[in-house]
Amino acid sequence: MNNTNRQISQQDFQIGKTPSLAKAGIRLLSRFAMLVIRFCLAYWKEIAVTCYGSLMMGLWIYVAYNKLTGFEQNMEGMLRQPFPRPFAVFLAYAIPGSELIAALLIGYHRTRLFGLGFSALLMTAFTAYVGLAILHVWSDKLPCNCGLIIQIGWKKHFVFNVFLLLISSWAFVLQWWILKSKLNPDKGNKIDSSKITWSIPIWRNEKRETLHRLKCKHTHTKE
């Protein structure tokens, strides 16, 4: 009888322990979710610049690689564009080189602002060229020399270029905003950063210990 009672009590203990573990897991997941949300709200500009910059950098590397690996086709297509022959030959070398330069500038954090601005300028030139083709300034049957594997029409290409132009321009504005906020620190960012710090238990305990030590030291100096 005593053994059965002990077994029943152990089972009851395990059954009672399971909901407490589930509650602790849910509580831990909710704290982690709140930490992620607070981090995203505090550093949304940096996250957006990282995503948009990575997109533009990957695009420039991709199209420049396609143009350089198929350089003969790129040159042939450029010579068919409505440009003088010397200028078309210059563009066949300059455009992939400029795209690689833009990717390198975006990849380095100190030159990211210049890279995003340069990307916006390149996209402005490409968008203007496609827009002139849609307006029949020159023949819209000219081959597209953008370097994409999937060939799309001029109108879809214009919409795609406008989308990339908006992304690169917005990323440039956000990067300029970040650099400006570093020169003139905003109080709101400090508050959000402190909330993130206090939401992490280890950092919270460390801050409480340091505050307690400062209070004790202050009381000793008064005495």
Buried (B, 14 or more C-beta within 10 A) or exposed (E): EEEEEEEEEEEEEEEEEEEEEEEEEEEEEEEEEEBEEBBEEBBEBEEBBBEBBEBBBEBBBBBBBBBBEEEEEBBEBBBBBEBEEEEBBEBBBEBBEBBBBBBBBBBEEEBBBBBBBBBBBBBBEBBEBBBBBEEEEEEBEBEBBBBBEEEEEBEEBBEBBBEBBEBBBBBBBBBBEBEEEEEEEEEEBEEBBEBBEEBEEEEEEEBEEEEEEEEEEEEEEEE
